[in-house]
Amino acid sequence: MPIARRGPEPDVLRFAVTGSTNADALRQARKGRAADAWFVAEEQNGGRGRHGRHWTSARGGLYATRLLVLDLPLQNLVGLTLVAGIAVYDTAASHLAGKSEPGLMLKWPNDLLANGAKLAGILIETESLGARGTAIAIGVGLNVANPLSGDAAKATSLSLLGGTKDVGAVFSTLGHALAEQLMVWDASRGFAAVAAAWERRAMAVGTPTQVRLPNGAIKGTYAGLDSTGGLRLRLASGAIRAIHAGEITLAPVERRTRSQP
């Protein structure tokens, strides 16, 4: 079953307020929904992140989930987080075009930063539907013009960076960007087609990186991605350690000059 194809646009289901667009999408899949769709909310009061974290998402941001129902095993879905990251990066870049030094950078595994502050996050959740295949919820939270809580140095928004306040326009851009990247990924059914594109938009190889694991933290430098999308961490000894789960912190480094992705 092809993942992305030229043809009718996916349905868009809109909510003024919901708990979580990912939860809404997976619930609809369990009820038998087979058609691709977007689930978009103006506000979330039960948003989810990695490791089960919960938060409230205020009006003015983009909170959206693309639901895919695919007849594919989970091992064939490697690379979808990278696909989503590329699409979110390109969406933000489009709405910051011409702005001075937005410093956009993908941070493994699922964040988009601007000048070191979080601009967007991605959460992909999957659920087996038995003989019907696998439901995939590609969730995106992108700060557009929503109020930001907590330390202002740790989060930013398109509007604070001089970009648009139009959430609808940002969603339209995201929909097209994700569809385009899904077609690229689908053409090769895997990781290789998107890894290089993700790395061009990501933190530079050699960036000092700390990974917090359940049994403590380890330090090294970022050494790219492995063949499953995991982070390769070069330790002080020169050895490479593959990281597939963990919280990473990047040391401040001089911003590199980027070529056009």
RAVEN-V744116 format. One record per backbone hydrogen bond with DSSP energy under -0.5 kcal/mol. CO is the residue of the C=O (numbers start at 1). NH is the residue of the N-H. E is the energy in kcal/mol with one decimal. If there is no record, write none. Layout:
# RAVEN-V744116
co: <CO;CO>
nh: <NH;NH>
e: <E;E>
This chain:
# RAVEN-V744116
co: <11;12;13;15;16;18;19;20;21;22;23;24;25;26;27;28;29;36;37;38;39;40;41;43;44;47;49;50;53;55;56;57;58;59;60;61;61;62;62;63;64;65;65;66;67;68;68;70;70;73;74;75;77;79;80;81;82;83;84;85;86;87;88;89;90;91;92;93;94;95;96;103;103;105;106;106;107;110;111;112;112;113;114;117;118;119;120;121;123;123;125;127;129;130;133;134;135;136;136;137;137;138;139;140;141;142;142;143;144;151;152;154;157;158;159;165;166;167;168;169;170;171;172;173;174;175;176;177;178;179;180;181;182;183;184;185;185;185;191;191;192;194;195;196;197;198;199;201;204;207;208;209;210;210;211;211;212;213;216;218;220;221;222;224;226;230;231;231;232;232;233;233;234;235;239;241;242;243;247;249>
nh: <38;14;40;42;43;45;46;24;25;26;27;28;29;30;31;33;32;11;67;13;65;15;63;18;57;55;52;53;49;47;58;44;61;147;145;60;63;64;142;41;140;39;67;138;37;70;136;72;134;76;77;78;80;83;84;85;86;87;88;89;90;91;92;93;94;95;96;96;97;164;99;115;116;113;108;203;111;122;107;119;120;105;117;114;156;143;112;141;125;139;137;135;132;133;129;70;127;68;138;125;139;66;123;64;121;62;144;158;159;154;155;118;161;163;162;167;170;171;172;173;174;175;176;177;178;179;180;181;182;183;184;185;186;187;188;188;189;190;194;195;196;198;199;200;201;201;202;106;207;222;251;220;212;249;213;218;247;216;213;211;209;234;206;232;229;226;233;243;223;234;235;241;221;238;235;233;244;231;212;210>
e: <-3.0;-0.6;-2.8;-2.1;-0.9;-2.1;-2.2;-2.3;-2.4;-2.5;-2.2;-2.1;-2.0;-2.2;-1.5;-2.4;-1.5;-1.2;-3.4;-3.2;-2.2;-2.5;-0.8;-1.7;-3.0;-1.6;-1.2;-1.3;-2.0;-1.8;-0.6;-2.0;-1.0;-0.5;-2.9;-0.5;-0.6;-0.5;-2.6;-2.4;-3.2;-2.5;-0.6;-2.6;-1.4;-0.5;-3.2;-1.5;-3.2;-1.7;-2.1;-0.6;-1.7;-2.4;-2.5;-2.2;-2.5;-2.1;-2.5;-2.7;-2.7;-2.0;-2.5;-2.9;-2.0;-1.6;-0.6;-0.9;-0.7;-0.6;-2.5;-1.4;-0.5;-3.1;-0.5;-1.5;-2.2;-2.0;-2.8;-3.4;-1.7;-2.0;-2.0;-2.8;-2.5;-2.6;-2.6;-2.4;-0.5;-2.9;-3.1;-3.0;-1.6;-1.7;-3.1;-2.6;-2.0;-2.5;-0.6;-2.1;-0.9;-2.2;-2.3;-2.4;-2.3;-2.7;-0.5;-2.0;-2.7;-2.0;-0.6;-2.4;-1.5;-3.4;-1.6;-1.0;-1.8;-2.6;-2.2;-2.0;-2.5;-2.8;-1.8;-2.5;-3.0;-1.9;-2.2;-2.2;-2.6;-1.7;-1.7;-2.5;-2.9;-1.7;-0.7;-0.9;-1.3;-1.1;-1.6;-1.7;-0.7;-2.5;-2.6;-1.7;-0.7;-1.2;-0.9;-2.7;-2.0;-2.5;-2.4;-2.3;-0.5;-2.7;-0.7;-2.4;-1.8;-2.1;-3.0;-3.0;-2.9;-3.0;-3.2;-2.8;-1.7;-2.3;-0.6;-3.2;-3.1;-0.6;-0.7;-2.8;-1.9;-2.0;-3.0;-2.9;-0.5;-2.5;-3.6;-2.8>
